[in-house]
Amino acid sequence: MSRARLNLFIEPDHAKRLNELAIKKGVSKSSIVAAALASWLSPVPGEQRETAMAKRLDRLSRQFERLERDQNILIETVALYVRYYLTVSTPVPEAHQEAARAQGRLRFSQFIEQLGRRVQKGRRLLDELNTDCEPVKAPAADGVQEGRL
């Protein structure tokens, strides 16, 4: 089989890595370059690779969209909770400020400990809420709402 001779210029780092690979595999540098070129120029595997890449990118896009949706839900949830809390909480009198701060620090440290335990165990409160709560139905004609939160 005849072969065409080519003189190529490649980056020094690539030349070094090519030489190391040839030594490691016990093959010639020419055979490595020929195999890489054949793989690159081959239409069928390339198309399969592009199809696989497209599928992977589609899957990553859907995952990203779900993450973005979940993040927006989380932001809205926290915002609604903060607005509700600020609306219904009464100001603490000046005489009780220090006790309230101490109580707040204690509650926050307990919250962080509980959060750490849940994250470590892989448990999600949202999953528990989904199983504990029935869906809330639209208000009945008489104004009484069915379901529970």
N, CA, C and O atoms as a GROMACS GRO file, in nm:
protein
  596
    1MET      N    1   0.085  -0.117   0.000
    1MET     CA    2   0.000   0.000   0.000
    1MET      C    3   0.089   0.123   0.000
    1MET      O    4   0.182   0.133   0.080
    2SER      N    5   0.062   0.216  -0.088
    2SER     CA    6   0.145   0.336  -0.094
    2SER      C    7   0.087   0.441   0.000
    2SER      O    8  -0.033   0.446   0.027
    3ARG      N    9   0.176   0.521   0.047
    3ARG     CA   10   0.135   0.627   0.140
    3ARG      C   11   0.189   0.759   0.090
    3ARG      O   12   0.293   0.763   0.024
    4ALA      N   13   0.119   0.866   0.123
    4ALA     CA   14   0.166   0.999   0.086
    4ALA      C   15   0.249   1.054   0.201
    4ALA      O   16   0.212   1.041   0.318
    5ARG      N   17   0.358   1.114   0.169
    5ARG     CA   18   0.443   1.172   0.271
    5ARG      C   19   0.402   1.317   0.294
    5ARG      O   20   0.384   1.394   0.199
    6LEU      N   21   0.386   1.354   0.419
    6LEU     CA   22   0.350   1.490   0.456
    6LEU      C   23   0.450   1.543   0.558
    6LEU      O   24   0.497   1.468   0.643
    7ASN      N   25   0.480   1.668   0.548
    7ASN     CA   26   0.559   1.735   0.651
    7ASN      C   27   0.464   1.830   0.724
    7ASN      O   28   0.410   1.924   0.664
    8LEU      N   29   0.443   1.805   0.851
    8LEU     CA   30   0.347   1.882   0.929
    8LEU      C   31   0.418   1.964   1.036
    8LEU      O   32   0.523   1.926   1.086
    9PHE      N   33   0.359   2.074   1.068
    9PHE     CA   34   0.407   2.157   1.178
    9PHE      C   35   0.300   2.153   1.286
    9PHE      O   36   0.184   2.188   1.262
   10ILE      N   37   0.338   2.110   1.407
   10ILE     CA   38   0.245   2.105   1.519
   10ILE      C   39   0.308   2.174   1.638
   10ILE      O   40   0.429   2.197   1.642
   11GLU      N   41   0.227   2.206   1.731
   11GLU     CA   42   0.274   2.272   1.853
   11GLU      C   43   0.375   2.182   1.925
   11GLU      O   44   0.359   2.060   1.924
   12PRO      N   45   0.477   2.238   1.988
   12PRO     CA   46   0.576   2.157   2.060
   12PRO      C   47   0.514   2.068   2.168
   12PRO      O   48   0.558   1.955   2.188
   13ASP      N   49   0.413   2.121   2.236
   13ASP     CA   50   0.347   2.041   2.340
   13ASP      C   51   0.277   1.920   2.279
   13ASP      O   52   0.281   1.811   2.336
   14HIS      N   53   0.211   1.940   2.164
   14HIS     CA   54   0.145   1.829   2.097
   14HIS      C   55   0.247   1.726   2.049
   14HIS      O   56   0.223   1.605   2.058
   15ALA      N   57   0.360   1.775   1.999
   15ALA     CA   58   0.465   1.683   1.954
   15ALA      C   59   0.517   1.600   2.070
   15ALA      O   60   0.542   1.480   2.055
   16LYS      N   61   0.533   1.663   2.185
   16LYS     CA   62   0.582   1.592   2.304
   16LYS      C   63   0.480   1.486   2.347
   16LYS      O   64   0.516   1.372   2.376
   17ARG      N   65   0.352   1.524   2.351
   17ARG     CA   66   0.248   1.429   2.392
   17ARG      C   67   0.234   1.315   2.292
   17ARG      O   68   0.210   1.201   2.331
   18LEU      N   69   0.248   1.345   2.162
   18LEU     CA   70   0.243   1.242   2.059
   18LEU      C   71   0.357   1.142   2.076
   18LEU      O   72   0.337   1.022   2.065
   19ASN      N   73   0.476   1.194   2.103
   19ASN     CA   74   0.593   1.108   2.124
   19ASN      C   75   0.573   1.019   2.247
   19ASN      O   76   0.602   0.899   2.242
   20GLU      N   77   0.523   1.076   2.355
   20GLU     CA   78   0.500   0.998   2.479
   20GLU      C   79   0.396   0.889   2.454
   20GLU      O   80   0.413   0.776   2.501
   21LEU      N   81   0.289   0.920   2.381
   21LEU     CA   82   0.185   0.822   2.352
   21LEU      C   83   0.238   0.710   2.265
   21LEU      O   84   0.207   0.593   2.288
   22ALA      N   85   0.320   0.745   2.166
   22ALA     CA   86   0.378   0.643   2.078
   22ALA      C   87   0.466   0.547   2.157
   22ALA      O   88   0.462   0.426   2.135
   23ILE      N   89   0.544   0.601   2.247
   23ILE     CA   90   0.631   0.516   2.331
   23ILE      C   91   0.546   0.429   2.422
   23ILE      O   92   0.572   0.309   2.436
   24LYS      N   93   0.446   0.489   2.484
   24LYS     CA   94   0.360   0.415   2.578
   24LYS      C   95   0.285   0.302   2.508
   24LYS      O   96   0.276   0.191   2.561
   25LYS      N   97   0.231   0.328   2.388
   25LYS     CA   98   0.153   0.228   2.315
   25LYS      C   99   0.242   0.134   2.232
   25LYS      O  100   0.197   0.029   2.188
   26GLY      N  101   0.367   0.173   2.212
   26GLY     CA  102   0.457   0.090   2.133
   26GLY      C  103   0.424   0.091   1.985
   26GLY      O  104   0.442  -0.009   1.916
   27VAL      N  105   0.376   0.204   1.936
   27VAL     CA  106   0.343   0.218   1.795
   27VAL      C  107   0.412   0.342   1.740
   27VAL      O  108   0.467   0.422   1.816
   28SER      N  109   0.409   0.356   1.610
   28SER     CA  110   0.474   0.473   1.549
   28SER      C  111   0.385   0.596   1.562
   28SER      O  112   0.263   0.586   1.576
   29LYS      N  113   0.449   0.712   1.557
   29LYS     CA  114   0.375   0.838   1.561
   29LYS      C  115   0.287   0.850   1.436
   29LYS      O  116   0.176   0.902   1.443
   30SER      N  117   0.337   0.800   1.324
   30SER     CA  118   0.260   0.805   1.199
   30SER      C  119   0.129   0.728   1.212
   30SER      O  120   0.026   0.772   1.162
   31SER      N  121   0.134   0.612   1.278
   31SER     CA  122   0.011   0.532   1.291
   31SER      C  123  -0.090   0.602   1.382
   31SER      O  124  -0.211   0.593   1.359
   32ILE      N  125  -0.043   0.670   1.483
   32ILE     CA  126  -0.134   0.744   1.573
   32ILE      C  127  -0.199   0.859   1.496
   32ILE      O  128  -0.320   0.879   1.504
   33VAL      N  129  -0.118   0.934   1.423
   33VAL     CA  130  -0.172   1.046   1.346
   33VAL      C  131  -0.268   0.996   1.240
   33VAL      O  132  -0.373   1.056   1.218
   34ALA      N  133  -0.233   0.884   1.172
   34ALA     CA  134  -0.320   0.827   1.068
   34ALA      C  135  -0.454   0.783   1.129
   34ALA      O  136  -0.559   0.807   1.069
   35ALA      N  137  -0.451   0.720   1.246
   35ALA     CA  138  -0.576   0.676   1.311
   35ALA      C  139  -0.660   0.796   1.353
   35ALA      O  140  -0.782   0.796   1.337
   36ALA      N  141  -0.596   0.899   1.407
   36ALA     CA  142  -0.669   1.018   1.448
   36ALA      C  143  -0.731   1.088   1.327
   36ALA      O  144  -0.845   1.134   1.333
   37LEU      N  145  -0.656   1.095   1.218
   37LEU     CA  146  -0.707   1.159   1.098
   37LEU      C  147  -0.822   1.078   1.037
   37LEU      O  148  -0.921   1.135   0.991
   38ALA      N  149  -0.809   0.947   1.038
   38ALA     CA  150  -0.916   0.862   0.986
   38ALA      C  151  -1.043   0.879   1.069
   38ALA      O  152  -1.154   0.886   1.015
   39SER      N  153  -1.027   0.887   1.201
   39SER     CA  154  -1.142   0.906   1.289
   39SER      C  155  -1.206   1.041   1.263
   39SER      O  156  -1.329   1.052   1.260
   40TRP      N  157  -1.125   1.143   1.244
   40TRP     CA  158  -1.176   1.278   1.222
   40TRP      C  159  -1.248   1.289   1.088
   40TRP      O  160  -1.352   1.356   1.079
   41LEU      N  161  -1.195   1.225   0.986
   41LEU     CA  162  -1.252   1.236   0.852
   41LEU      C  163  -1.363   1.137   0.824
   41LEU      O  164  -1.434   1.151   0.724
   42SER      N  165  -1.380   1.038   0.908
   42SER     CA  166  -1.482   0.935   0.886
   42SER      C  167  -1.620   0.996   0.901
   42SER      O  168  -1.650   1.052   1.007
   43PRO      N  169  -1.707   0.988   0.798
   43PRO     CA  170  -1.838   1.053   0.804
   43PRO      C  171  -1.935   0.986   0.900
   43PRO      O  172  -2.010   1.055   0.969
   44VAL      N  173  -1.936   0.854   0.907
   44VAL     CA  174  -2.036   0.784   0.988
   44VAL      C  175  -2.011   0.803   1.137
   44VAL      O  176  -2.102   0.848   1.208
   45PRO      N  177  -1.891   0.770   1.188
   45PRO     CA  178  -1.871   0.792   1.331
   45PRO      C  179  -1.884   0.938   1.371
   45PRO      O  180  -1.931   0.970   1.480
   46GLY      N  181  -1.842   1.027   1.282
   46GLY     CA  182  -1.854   1.169   1.312
   46GLY      C  183  -1.998   1.211   1.328
   46GLY      O  184  -2.032   1.288   1.418
   47GLU      N  185  -2.083   1.159   1.239
   47GLU     CA  186  -2.226   1.190   1.248
   47GLU      C  187  -2.284   1.132   1.376
   47GLU      O  188  -2.366   1.195   1.443
   48GLN      N  189  -2.242   1.011   1.410
   48GLN     CA  190  -2.290   0.949   1.534
   48GLN      C  191  -2.244   1.032   1.654
   48GLN      O  192  -2.319   1.053   1.749
   49ARG      N  193  -2.121   1.079   1.646
   49ARG     CA  194  -2.068   1.160   1.756
   49ARG      C  195  -2.147   1.290   1.767
   49ARG      O  196  -2.181   1.334   1.877
   50GLU      N  197  -2.176   1.352   1.651
   50GLU     CA  198  -2.253   1.476   1.654
   50GLU      C  199  -2.395   1.453   1.706
   50GLU      O  200  -2.449   1.535   1.780
   51THR      N  201  -2.455   1.341   1.666
   51THR     CA  202  -2.589   1.308   1.715
   51THR      C  203  -2.587   1.286   1.866
   51THR      O  204  -2.674   1.335   1.938
   52ALA      N  205  -2.486   1.213   1.912
   52ALA     CA  206  -2.473   1.189   2.056
   52ALA      C  207  -2.451   1.320   2.130
   52ALA      O  208  -2.506   1.341   2.238
   53MET      N  209  -2.369   1.408   2.073
   53MET     CA  210  -2.343   1.538   2.137
   53MET      C  211  -2.471   1.622   2.141
   53MET      O  212  -2.500   1.688   2.240
   54ALA      N  213  -2.547   1.617   2.030
   54ALA     CA  214  -2.672   1.694   2.025
   54ALA      C  215  -2.770   1.644   2.131
   54ALA      O  216  -2.835   1.724   2.198
   55LYS      N  217  -2.780   1.511   2.145
   55LYS     CA  218  -2.870   1.454   2.247
   55LYS      C  219  -2.825   1.496   2.387
   55LYS      O  220  -2.907   1.533   2.471
   56ARG      N  221  -2.694   1.490   2.409
   56ARG     CA  222  -2.640   1.528   2.540
   56ARG      C  223  -2.668   1.675   2.568
   56ARG      O  224  -2.706   1.711   2.680
   57LEU      N  225  -2.647   1.760   2.469
   57LEU     CA  226  -2.675   1.903   2.488
   57LEU      C  227  -2.822   1.928   2.514
   57LEU      O  228  -2.857   2.013   2.596
   58ASP      N  229  -2.910   1.855   2.444
   58ASP     CA  230  -3.054   1.868   2.469
   58ASP      C  231  -3.088   1.830   2.613
   58ASP      O  232  -3.164   1.898   2.680
   59ARG      N  233  -3.029   1.717   2.658
   59ARG     CA  234  -3.055   1.672   2.795
   59ARG      C  235  -3.003   1.775   2.896
   59ARG      O  236  -3.070   1.805   2.995
   60LEU      N  237  -2.884   1.829   2.870
   60LEU     CA  238  -2.829   1.931   2.960
   60LEU      C  239  -2.916   2.057   2.960
   60LEU      O  240  -2.935   2.120   3.064
   61SER      N  241  -2.968   2.093   2.843
   61SER     CA  242  -3.056   2.210   2.835
   61SER      C  243  -3.182   2.190   2.918
   61SER      O  244  -3.225   2.280   2.990
   62ARG      N  245  -3.241   2.070   2.908
   62ARG     CA  246  -3.362   2.042   2.987
   62ARG      C  247  -3.330   2.044   3.137
   62ARG      O  248  -3.409   2.096   3.216
   63GLN      N  249  -3.215   1.988   3.176
   63GLN     CA  250  -3.177   1.989   3.316
   63GLN      C  251  -3.158   2.133   3.364
   63GLN      O  252  -3.200   2.169   3.474
   64PHE      N  253  -3.094   2.215   3.281
   64PHE     CA  254  -3.072   2.354   3.318
   64PHE      C  255  -3.204   2.428   3.331
   64PHE      O  256  -3.221   2.508   3.423
   65GLU      N  257  -3.298   2.402   3.240
   65GLU     CA  258  -3.429   2.466   3.249
   65GLU      C  259  -3.502   2.426   3.376
   65GLU      O  260  -3.567   2.510   3.440
   66ARG      N  261  -3.492   2.297   3.416
   66ARG     CA  262  -3.554   2.254   3.541
   66ARG      C  263  -3.488   2.322   3.660
   66ARG      O  264  -3.557   2.366   3.753
   67LEU      N  265  -3.357   2.331   3.658
   67LEU     CA  266  -3.287   2.399   3.768
   67LEU      C  267  -3.328   2.545   3.777
   67LEU      O  268  -3.348   2.599   3.886
   68GLU      N  269  -3.340   2.609   3.662
   68GLU     CA  270  -3.379   2.750   3.659
   68GLU      C  271  -3.522   2.765   3.713
   68GLU      O  272  -3.549   2.857   3.790
   69ARG      N  273  -3.612   2.675   3.673
   69ARG     CA  274  -3.750   2.679   3.723
   69ARG      C  275  -3.752   2.659   3.874
   69ARG      O  276  -3.820   2.732   3.946
   70ASP      N  277  -3.678   2.558   3.922
   70ASP     CA  278  -3.675   2.531   4.065
   70ASP      C  279  -3.618   2.649   4.143
   70ASP      O  280  -3.666   2.682   4.251
   71GLN      N  281  -3.515   2.713   4.087
   71GLN     CA  282  -3.456   2.828   4.153
   71GLN      C  283  -3.556   2.943   4.160
   71GLN      O  284  -3.566   3.011   4.262
   72ASN      N  285  -3.629   2.966   4.052
   72ASN     CA  286  -3.732   3.072   4.054
   72ASN      C  287  -3.841   3.042   4.156
   72ASN      O  288  -3.888   3.133   4.224
   73ILE      N  289  -3.880   2.916   4.167
   73ILE     CA  290  -3.980   2.877   4.268
   73ILE      C  291  -3.925   2.904   4.408
   73ILE      O  292  -3.996   2.956   4.494
   74LEU      N  293  -3.801   2.868   4.429
   74LEU     CA  294  -3.738   2.890   4.560
   74LEU      C  295  -3.732   3.039   4.594
   74LEU      O  296  -3.762   3.078   4.706
   75ILE      N  297  -3.693   3.120   4.497
   75ILE     CA  298  -3.684   3.264   4.520
   75ILE      C  299  -3.822   3.321   4.554
   75ILE      O  300  -3.834   3.400   4.647
   76GLU      N  301  -3.924   3.282   4.479
   76GLU     CA  302  -4.059   3.329   4.506
   76GLU      C  303  -4.107   3.284   4.643
   76GLU      O  304  -4.171   3.360   4.716
   77THR      N  305  -4.076   3.159   4.679
   77THR     CA  306  -4.118   3.105   4.809
   77THR      C  307  -4.056   3.186   4.922
   77THR      O  308  -4.126   3.226   5.015
   78VAL      N  309  -3.927   3.209   4.914
   78VAL     CA  310  -3.859   3.285   5.019
   78VAL      C  311  -3.913   3.428   5.023
   78VAL      O  312  -3.935   3.482   5.131
   79ALA      N  313  -3.932   3.489   4.908
   79ALA     CA  314  -3.983   3.626   4.905
   79ALA      C  315  -4.122   3.635   4.967
   79ALA      O  316  -4.150   3.727   5.044
   80LEU      N  317  -4.210   3.539   4.933
   80LEU     CA  318  -4.344   3.540   4.992
   80LEU      C  319  -4.338   3.520   5.143
   80LEU      O  320  -4.410   3.585   5.218
   81TYR      N  321  -4.251   3.428   5.188
   81TYR     CA  322  -4.239   3.404   5.331
   81TYR      C  323  -4.188   3.529   5.402
   81TYR      O  324  -4.242   3.566   5.507
   82VAL      N  325  -4.087   3.594   5.348
   82VAL     CA  326  -4.032   3.714   5.412
   82VAL      C  327  -4.138   3.823   5.418
   82VAL      O  328  -4.153   3.888   5.522
   83ARG      N  329  -4.212   3.843   5.310
   83ARG     CA  330  -4.317   3.944   5.311
   83ARG      C  331  -4.423   3.913   5.416
   83ARG      O  332  -4.467   4.001   5.489
   84TYR      N  333  -4.463   3.786   5.422
   84TYR     CA  334  -4.563   3.744   5.522
   84TYR      C  335  -4.508   3.766   5.663
   84TYR      O  336  -4.577   3.823   5.748
   85TYR      N  337  -4.385   3.722   5.687
   85TYR     CA  338  -4.326   3.734   5.821
   85TYR      C  339  -4.316   3.880   5.863
   85TYR      O  340  -4.350   3.916   5.976
   86LEU      N  341  -4.270   3.963   5.771
   86LEU     CA  342  -4.257   4.105   5.804
   86LEU      C  343  -4.393   4.172   5.824
   86LEU      O  344  -4.404   4.270   5.897
   87THR      N  345  -4.495   4.119   5.760
   87THR     CA  346  -4.629   4.175   5.776
   87THR      C  347  -4.691   4.139   5.910
   87THR      O  348  -4.756   4.222   5.972
   88VAL      N  349  -4.671   4.015   5.955
   88VAL     CA  350  -4.740   3.970   6.076
   88VAL      C  351  -4.656   3.981   6.203
   88VAL      O  352  -4.712   3.974   6.312
   89SER      N  353  -4.525   3.998   6.192
   89SER     CA  354  -4.445   4.003   6.315
   89SER      C  355  -4.455   4.141   6.379
   89SER      O  356  -4.456   4.244   6.311
   90THR      N  357  -4.462   4.139   6.510
   90THR     CA  358  -4.470   4.265   6.585
   90THR      C  359  -4.330   4.306   6.628
   90THR      O  360  -4.245   4.220   6.654
   91PRO      N  361  -4.306   4.434   6.637
   91PRO     CA  362  -4.174   4.480   6.681
   91PRO      C  363  -4.148   4.438   6.826
   91PRO      O  364  -4.240   4.432   6.908
   92VAL      N  365  -4.023   4.409   6.857
   92VAL     CA  366  -3.985   4.370   6.992
   92VAL      C  367  -3.953   4.497   7.072
   92VAL      O  368  -3.876   4.581   7.026
   93PRO      N  369  -4.012   4.509   7.191
   93PRO     CA  370  -3.982   4.628   7.273
   93PRO      C  371  -3.831   4.636   7.304
   93PRO      O  372  -3.762   4.534   7.310
   94GLU      N  373  -3.784   4.757   7.322
   94GLU     CA  374  -3.641   4.781   7.347
   94GLU      C  375  -3.589   4.701   7.466
   94GLU      O  376  -3.476   4.653   7.464
   95ALA      N  377  -3.669   4.685   7.569
   95ALA     CA  378  -3.626   4.612   7.689
   95ALA      C  379  -3.603   4.464   7.661
   95ALA      O  380  -3.528   4.400   7.734
   96HIS      N  381  -3.664   4.410   7.560
   96HIS     CA  382  -3.653   4.267   7.529
   96HIS      C  383  -3.563   4.237   7.409
   96HIS      O  384  -3.552   4.122   7.367
   97GLN      N  385  -3.498   4.340   7.355
   97GLN     CA  386  -3.416   4.324   7.235
   97GLN      C  387  -3.303   4.222   7.254
   97GLN      O  388  -3.284   4.134   7.169
   98GLU      N  389  -3.230   4.232   7.363
   98GLU     CA  390  -3.115   4.142   7.384
   98GLU      C  391  -3.162   3.997   7.400
   98GLU      O  392  -3.098   3.906   7.346
   99ALA      N  393  -3.268   3.974   7.471
   99ALA     CA  394  -3.322   3.838   7.488
   99ALA      C  395  -3.370   3.785   7.352
   99ALA      O  396  -3.351   3.667   7.321
  100ALA      N  397  -3.431   3.870   7.272
  100ALA     CA  398  -3.479   3.828   7.141
  100ALA      C  399  -3.360   3.791   7.051
  100ALA      O  400  -3.368   3.693   6.977
  101ARG      N  401  -3.251   3.869   7.057
  101ARG     CA  402  -3.132   3.837   6.978
  101ARG      C  403  -3.073   3.703   7.020
  101ARG      O  404  -3.034   3.622   6.936
  102ALA      N  405  -3.066   3.680   7.151
  102ALA     CA  406  -3.011   3.553   7.200
  102ALA      C  407  -3.099   3.436   7.154
  102ALA      O  408  -3.048   3.334   7.109
  103GLN      N  409  -3.228   3.452   7.164
  103GLN     CA  410  -3.321   3.348   7.118
  103GLN      C  411  -3.306   3.326   6.968
  103GLN      O  412  -3.309   3.213   6.921
  104GLY      N  413  -3.289   3.435   6.893
  104GLY     CA  414  -3.269   3.426   6.748
  104GLY      C  415  -3.142   3.350   6.712
  104GLY      O  416  -3.141   3.268   6.621
  105ARG      N  417  -3.032   3.379   6.786
  105ARG     CA  418  -2.906   3.307   6.761
  105ARG      C  419  -2.921   3.158   6.789
  105ARG      O  420  -2.872   3.075   6.713
  106LEU      N  421  -2.989   3.125   6.897
  106LEU     CA  422  -3.012   2.984   6.932
  106LEU      C  423  -3.096   2.914   6.826
  106LEU      O  424  -3.061   2.806   6.780
  107ARG      N  425  -3.204   2.977   6.787
  107ARG     CA  426  -3.291   2.916   6.685
  107ARG      C  427  -3.217   2.901   6.552
  107ARG      O  428  -3.234   2.801   6.483
  108PHE      N  429  -3.136   3.001   6.517
  108PHE     CA  430  -3.064   2.993   6.390
  108PHE      C  431  -2.960   2.880   6.394
  108PHE      O  432  -2.943   2.809   6.295
  109SER      N  433  -2.891   2.864   6.505
  109SER     CA  434  -2.793   2.755   6.514
  109SER      C  435  -2.863   2.619   6.507
  109SER      O  436  -2.810   2.526   6.447
  110GLN      N  437  -2.980   2.608   6.569
  110GLN     CA  438  -3.057   2.484   6.558
  110GLN      C  439  -3.102   2.459   6.415
  110GLN      O  440  -3.100   2.346   6.367
  111PHE      N  441  -3.141   2.566   6.347
  111PHE     CA  442  -3.182   2.555   6.207
  111PHE      C  443  -3.066   2.506   6.121
  111PHE      O  444  -3.083   2.416   6.038
  112ILE      N  445  -2.947   2.563   6.140
  112ILE     CA  446  -2.829   2.524   6.062
  112ILE      C  447  -2.792   2.378   6.090
  112ILE      O  448  -2.756   2.305   5.998
  113GLU      N  449  -2.800   2.336   6.215
  113GLU     CA  450  -2.770   2.195   6.248
  113GLU      C  451  -2.869   2.101   6.180
  113GLU      O  452  -2.829   1.999   6.123
  114GLN      N  453  -2.996   2.135   6.186
  114GLN     CA  454  -3.098   2.051   6.122
  114GLN      C  455  -3.078   2.048   5.971
  114GLN      O  456  -3.090   1.943   5.909
  115LEU      N  457  -3.049   2.162   5.912
  115LEU     CA  458  -3.024   2.169   5.768
  115LEU      C  459  -2.905   2.082   5.731
  115LEU      O  460  -2.910   2.008   5.632
  116GLY      N  461  -2.798   2.089   5.808
  116GLY     CA  462  -2.680   2.006   5.782
  116GLY      C  463  -2.711   1.858   5.788
  116GLY      O  464  -2.665   1.781   5.704
  117ARG      N  465  -2.789   1.818   5.888
  117ARG     CA  466  -2.827   1.676   5.900
  117ARG      C  467  -2.909   1.631   5.780
  117ARG      O  468  -2.885   1.523   5.725
  118ARG      N  469  -3.004   1.713   5.739
  118ARG     CA  470  -3.092   1.676   5.627
  118ARG      C  471  -3.012   1.667   5.497
  118ARG      O  472  -3.032   1.574   5.419
  119VAL      N  473  -2.923   1.762   5.474
  119VAL     CA  474  -2.843   1.761   5.352
  119VAL      C  475  -2.750   1.640   5.352
  119VAL      O  476  -2.733   1.574   5.249
  120GLN      N  477  -2.692   1.612   5.466
  120GLN     CA  478  -2.601   1.498   5.477
  120GLN      C  479  -2.673   1.366   5.450
  120GLN      O  480  -2.616   1.276   5.388
  121LYS      N  481  -2.797   1.354   5.496
  121LYS     CA  482  -2.873   1.231   5.475
  121LYS      C  483  -2.940   1.228   5.338
  121LYS      O  484  -2.994   1.125   5.298
  122GLY      N  485  -2.936   1.339   5.265
  122GLY     CA  486  -2.999   1.343   5.134
  122GLY      C  487  -3.150   1.355   5.139
  122GLY      O  488  -3.217   1.327   5.040
  123ARG      N  489  -3.203   1.397   5.251
  123ARG     CA  490  -3.349   1.410   5.265
  123ARG      C  491  -3.390   1.550   5.219
  123ARG      O  492  -3.320   1.648   5.241
  124ARG      N  493  -3.507   1.556   5.154
  124ARG     CA  494  -3.559   1.685   5.108
  124ARG      C  495  -3.695   1.707   5.171
  124ARG      O  496  -3.782   1.620   5.166
  125LEU      N  497  -3.713   1.822   5.230
  125LEU     CA  498  -3.840   1.857   5.293
  125LEU      C  499  -3.951   1.863   5.189
  125LEU      O  500  -4.064   1.823   5.216
  126LEU      N  501  -3.919   1.911   5.070
  126LEU     CA  502  -4.019   1.921   4.965
  126LEU      C  503  -4.079   1.785   4.931
  126LEU      O  504  -4.199   1.774   4.906
  127ASP      N  505  -3.994   1.681   4.930
  127ASP     CA  506  -4.046   1.546   4.903
  127ASP      C  507  -4.142   1.502   5.013
  127ASP      O  508  -4.244   1.441   4.985
  128GLU      N  509  -4.110   1.534   5.138
  128GLU     CA  510  -4.197   1.499   5.249
  128GLU      C  511  -4.328   1.577   5.242
  128GLU      O  512  -4.435   1.522   5.270
  129LEU      N  513  -4.320   1.703   5.204
  129LEU     CA  514  -4.442   1.784   5.194
  129LEU      C  515  -4.533   1.732   5.084
  129LEU      O  516  -4.655   1.733   5.100
  130ASN      N  517  -4.475   1.687   4.975
  130ASN     CA  518  -4.556   1.634   4.865
  130ASN      C  519  -4.635   1.512   4.908
  130ASN      O  520  -4.747   1.491   4.861
  131THR      N  521  -4.579   1.430   4.996
  131THR     CA  522  -4.650   1.310   5.039
  131THR      C  523  -4.744   1.339   5.156
  131THR      O  524  -4.844   1.269   5.174
  132ASP      N  525  -4.713   1.441   5.236
  132ASP     CA  526  -4.794   1.473   5.354
  132ASP      C  527  -4.920   1.552   5.320
  132ASP      O  528  -5.022   1.540   5.388
  133CYS      N  529  -4.911   1.634   5.217
  133CYS     CA  530  -5.020   1.727   5.187
  133CYS      C  531  -5.102   1.679   5.068
  133CYS      O  532  -5.049   1.632   4.967
  134GLU      N  533  -5.231   1.693   5.084
  134GLU     CA  534  -5.320   1.667   4.972
  134GLU      C  535  -5.331   1.797   4.893
  134GLU      O  536  -5.312   1.905   4.949
  135PRO      N  537  -5.362   1.788   4.766
  135PRO     CA  538  -5.378   1.912   4.688
  135PRO      C  539  -5.494   1.995   4.740
  135PRO      O  540  -5.597   1.942   4.781
  136VAL      N  541  -5.476   2.126   4.736
  136VAL     CA  542  -5.582   2.217   4.778
  136VAL      C  543  -5.672   2.238   4.657
  136VAL      O  544  -5.625   2.271   4.548
  137LYS      N  545  -5.802   2.220   4.678
  137LYS     CA  546  -5.898   2.234   4.569
  137LYS      C  547  -5.950   2.375   4.564
  137LYS      O  548  -5.939   2.451   4.661
  138ALA      N  549  -6.006   2.410   4.452
  138ALA     CA  550  -6.063   2.544   4.435
  138ALA      C  551  -6.177   2.563   4.534
  138ALA      O  552  -6.243   2.466   4.573
  139PRO      N  553  -6.202   2.688   4.575
  139PRO     CA  554  -6.312   2.712   4.671
  139PRO      C  555  -6.445   2.665   4.615
  139PRO      O  556  -6.475   2.681   4.496
  140ALA      N  557  -6.525   2.607   4.703
  140ALA     CA  558  -6.659   2.560   4.665
  140ALA      C  559  -6.750   2.682   4.649
  140ALA      O  560  -6.715   2.794   4.685
  141ALA      N  561  -6.865   2.656   4.594
  141ALA     CA  562  -6.961   2.764   4.566
  141ALA      C  563  -7.001   2.837   4.695
  141ALA      O  564  -7.028   2.957   4.692
  142ASP      N  565  -7.005   2.763   4.808
  142ASP     CA  566  -7.046   2.826   4.933
  142ASP      C  567  -6.931   2.897   5.001
  142ASP      O  568  -6.948   2.948   5.112
  143GLY      N  569  -6.811   2.902   4.937
  143GLY     CA  570  -6.699   2.974   4.994
  143GLY      C  571  -6.613   2.891   5.086
  143GLY      O  572  -6.511   2.940   5.134
  144VAL      N  573  -6.649   2.764   5.112
  144VAL     CA  574  -6.570   2.677   5.198
  144VAL      C  575  -6.465   2.608   5.112
  144VAL      O  576  -6.497   2.552   5.007
  145GLN      N  577  -6.341   2.612   5.157
  145GLN     CA  578  -6.235   2.552   5.078
  145GLN      C  579  -6.206   2.411   5.129
  145GLN      O  580  -6.199   2.388   5.250
  146GLU      N  581  -6.190   2.317   5.034
  146GLU     CA  582  -6.160   2.179   5.071
  146GLU      C  583  -6.010   2.159   5.070
  146GLU      O  584  -5.935   2.241   5.016
  147GLY      N  585  -5.967   2.049   5.130
  147GLY     CA  586  -5.824   2.016   5.131
  147GLY      C  587  -5.759   2.072   5.254
  147GLY      O  588  -5.822   2.137   5.338
  148ARG      N  589  -5.628   2.043   5.263
  148ARG     CA  590  -5.555   2.093   5.380
  148ARG      C  591  -5.416   2.131   5.337
  148ARG      O  592  -5.366   2.083   5.235
  149LEU      N  593  -5.355   2.214   5.412
  149LEU     CA  594  -5.216   2.250   5.389
  149LEU      C  595  -5.140   2.189   5.499
  149LEU      O  596  -5.018   2.203   5.505
   0.00000   0.00000   0.00000
